[in-house]
């Protein structure tokens, strides 16, 4: 069984979520009539419940014993916790959130997570609940603007509306949530600028606004957010430079994700002071110049993505004991070889160095560990030799790309593991026959090589095979008898 890396599969946000959820204890007392009425009103707004998630919600029974209902004090409901299971197609709820939840006056937590088909707006009345501290309404289909009166819930510790379809700007009243520890609004359709009022949220440890349509510059407001551990702003349309006040987050910040924006200028050298950094993503921006020498101080970094910028040599020497994922692809680097700190990593699972000026013989590259590799992209370099020895020592490979090199090997000797989904060795010197084992792949490109013989029956288009010496059979021309 594959040994899993804790940093890869148990990220800090998950641990933080566990720590912020109140301790759950269910009593046996019959619930209050107002709470029963509020819950049954919520159920009435649900039009589909194929897995029977709310089947125990029956009038006249003790609602403290209903599935997903928690009562901590006497007969009062204190939280609603309904979770869909994404691996089970019927584990969802269709409907809207009823304003009747406002009748549950002791409610301190609403957790409606991965229910997928909860739609409509969040009723304004919910934000009048006097004890509400935790709102996690994630991965549903809620829409419309985020209610302006969200600022009334000044006792709120966590607000997550991630993974919905909210539109409009982030309301300025967010600045009134001075107790907020987590603010997660990612994966919506929010527009406008980064709200400057967030600087008032001095207790924030987790700020996530990624995958929206936010634009303008990132304001220079981070000196007051010294408790921040996670900052996720990727996949927006932010422009300008990385603000200098982000340097004040250095002692504690673990995740800095600014990829897929339009940020420009040079990468600031102060990022080398982020010694607690686990993940740094600056990919798909307009950064120029060199990577700062101070990156040598990032000894604890596990995930580094600087791909798709205009960065130039020299790339600094790093002293990372174990990198998990690295992507330097499509810059202006001329690395010549795969860095030693990458080769020596015992835990690496993703290596992407496309168009990085690498000139090695792959037979001579001896990484310390191949077992964990999931993704390898060495496209558009000057790499010779054979990948067979390397790839035949991987058991969990998902994607191998090495197009546009000088690789020379017999394709039939390549072991195609069950996990492999994509293989691209186009524009090389590959020879032999196309093996039947490629039929399990999702994407294949072996075009412009020296392959020969009859093709196995596959779903791939002719473009996957063109430009070879003597391949025949569908989707190419029939073989001659």
Secondary structure, 3 states (H helix, E strand, C coil): CCCCCHHHHCCHHHHHHHHHCCCCCCCCCCCCHHHHHHHHHHHHCEEECCCCCCCCCCCCCCHHHCCCEEEEECCEEEEEEEECCCCCCCCCEEEECCHHHHHCCCCCEEEEECCEEEEECCCHHHHHCCCCCEEEEECCEEEEECCHHHHHCCCCCEEECCCCEEEECCCHHHHHCCCCCEEECCCCEEEEECCHHHHHCCCCCEEECCCCEEEEECCCCHHHCCCCCEEECCCCEEEECCCHHHHHHCCCCCEEECCCCEEEEECCHHHHHCCCCCEEECCCCEEEEECCHHHHHCCCCCEEECCCCEEECCCCCCCCCCCCEEECCCCECCCECCCHHHHCCCCCCEEECCCCCECCEHHHCCCCCCCCCCEEECCCCCCEECCHHHHCCCCCCCEEECCCCEECCEHHHCCCCCCCCEEECCCCCCEECCCHHHHHCCEEECCCCEEEEECCCCCCCHHHCCCCCEEECCCCCCCCC
